[in-house]
Every structure is written in C-alpha cells, then in structure tokens.
Amino acid sequence: MRTARNFLACSIALALAALVLLTASCVAKPPPDCLACHDDKTAQDSAGKSINVDGKLFHSSIHGSMGCSNCHADIKAFPHPDKIKPVDCKSCHADEAAGLVGSVHSNEAEHPCTSCHGDAHQIVPKTDPRSAVYPLNVPKTCGKCHGDNGMAEKHGLAKVFPKYIDSIHGYALDKEGLLVAANCQSCHGSHHILSRKDPLSPTNKINIPKTCGSCHAGIDAEYALGIHSKALAKGNTNAPVCTDCHTAHEILHPTDSEFRMQSTPICGSCHKEMLSTYHDTFHSQLGALGGYVETARCWDCHGAHDIRPTADPLSPVNPANLIATCGKCHSGANASFVKYQPHANAYNRTLSPGLYFVRLFMNILLISVLSFFMLHTILWLVRARYNQIKHKDQNGGK
C-alpha cells in the first residue's frame, strides 16, 4: 500500500514538473505573431526604419529563450502601436546598470547598451567569438567611438584606437590572437569606467602600477621595491609610473630600437641634470652617431623597474656592484675601469674636482687670451688712426 502511495506521489510530482517545464517553454519562446511580421527583411516602421528581427539569430542569442514582452513590456496586444517605449535593460541587468552610474558612459542617449553589445536581438555570451565584447573584439568595439571618427572627436578626447592597435598589446591581440593580451577592458573596466582624474579609476596615476601589475605581477613586485614606487607611496605624484615611461596606448617592446632610442629622453624629462651630463659622455655621443642602439642607456646601468639609490647595496650602480654592471657590456672591466664617471659634471667641484678645475683653467685662459687680443686690436686701431691723422697733418691735409 505504502509503495503504491509513493509511486502515485512520484507520478504526480513528475507530472507537475513536466507541466512547469512545458509552461516555461511556451512562455520562453516569443509569440509567433511577433516574428511573423518582424522576420520579414523588408519590414519597416512608419518612419521607414527597418524593424526586421532575424528569427534564426534571435533564437541563438542570449535573449532567445525570452519572450518579446519580457523586454518590450508596454506591448499588451497585437498588432501593437507603431511607437513603443525604449527597452529598459536595467530591469534585468541591475548590477551592470548600477556600474554605469557615475561612469563616463552614464549618458544613455550617447552610450546605449547596444553601442557596445550590438543588436539586442543578436547578443551572444561574451565568451562567444561573435560577441562584440569578446576579448579579441573589444578594441574594435571601443574603437567605433575612440577611433578616427566618433565620440573622441566630439568630446575632444585622444584617438587612441590607432595607437593601441599598433602597440605590443594590440599586436598580440589582433595579430597573434592572444586572449591574455591587455585590451581596453583590462585597464579601464567594463561598465564602471571612470575618468583617469578620478582617484578610484584604475587608470588614475596612483592606481596605474596595480592595474598594470594585474598582468605584469613580477614587474609590479620589482617596481614596488624601487625608489619611484616609494616616492609615489609617500604622495609624490611626480614620481613616474608605468605609463610615464611606456605610455598608455602606444606601448612598444622594450627591445625595439625605437624604444631604446627614446628611453633616455624619457628618463631625462625628470632627471634633466643627469640627461645633460649624459649627453657629454661617450655613451651618448656614440648613440647619436647614426642612432647606435646598443650603447648604454639609463636603464642598462640603473635598472628598469627596481631602481634604487646609489647608496643601496642592491643598486647596480653601487660602487661594490659597478664591475659586474659595467662588465655586462665591457668584458674584463676592473676596479680601474669603473672609476670612469658616466655623469661627470664640470660644474660640480665635489663630484668631479679634476674636471671642474680644468674647465675653470680653460675658461680663464680663453677669456684672458681673447681679452688680450681684443685690447691689442683696439690699441692697434687707435694707433693706426693716430698715424693716419699725423701723416695727413705733415702733408698739409693731403
């Protein structure tokens, strides 16, 4: 008896479950009346705008399991009015809508959801290569506005898409198909995109090291040990971060000749005195002759990310480490060799006393010689004029 009751209870439960699934499947699919009109490629509204919805693409989209009235909630009967209310995406996507509040894309008129995600009837999951927000497609999607023509020009923003696509990140993504390569979303986020002036923005200068470090963890760890990171942590916003040296969008491979040639002026934009003294050295002048790229640049000696003060025992330019540092390029470097001063300053008596006094002596000698001959020339001219007048007087003014 108990077995029969259990069987009956199970049968009823299965029947109810089947009924629920059947009801859900009926509700899930759009009413056939909708596609009966909208699947027609020639369908237009009274203004002549296409109102075609490709049924096949819609059913394969992420919204394909939903009924039309789930989004077009104001449609209650068929045929419906020609003008209907805009779809309110946040009725389902509340978290994404909350993220847009306060973002640079918060203006729904200029930045509707479809401007990034594409046609609402054809949206596929972001993991689908056809999706407009699939990693490989993100730059092109953003580039519609931030390219040569679009919102960037309207709002006076930089046209970053052409710069990005030629960068090391853009090349890895667009040419090599590496999904791990940084795209726009990797640095700026997706919905809650803030101005770089906002302290909470991942592209605000204070946050740049951690933003880049989300991919370049090893380099971020090195940077954190360096003098630049420590200065930034103390509130010195003039301290360089990743984008000051590598730029934000036009990032080149550090071994590229173009990057090596521009690396010294980049460092010199902050270290002006060091740049001036570097220009007087053999390293700089060799680089200037035909743009020789293998000559030593700032980071060849000081390091690239873990830059430390000279007094730090771990600094490559600490006196105890100079033989090893110079030896990377100059095999056989010894204690005498590393006495060479790469930033000799003829105006700094403490740093370069010999050079200082040689410069002083040469300047005094030059001024003395020029002054002597200038005085000699003036006296010679006076004497010549005197003799000319005297000769005239002796000849009766002739």
Secondary structure, DSSP 8 states (H G I E B T S, - for coil): -HHHHHHHHHHHHHHHHHHHHHHHHHHHS--HHHHHHHT-TT-B-TTS-B----HHHHHTSTTTTS-HHHH-TT--SSS--SS-----GGGT-HHHHHHHTTSTT--TTTS-THHHH--TTS---TTSTTSTTSTTTHHHHHHTTSSSSSHHHHTT----HHHHHTSHHHHHHHTT--TTS--HHHHH-SSS---TTSTTSTTSGGGHHHHHHTT-HHHHHHHHHSHHHHHHHTT-TTS--HHHHH-SS----TTSHHHHHHHHHHHHTT-HHHHHHHHTSHHHHHHHSS--TTS--HHHHH-SSS---TTSTT-TTSGGGHHHHHHTTSTT--TTGGG--TT--TT-TTT-HHHHHHHHHHHHHHHHHHHHHHHHHHHHHHHHHHHHHHHHHHTTT-
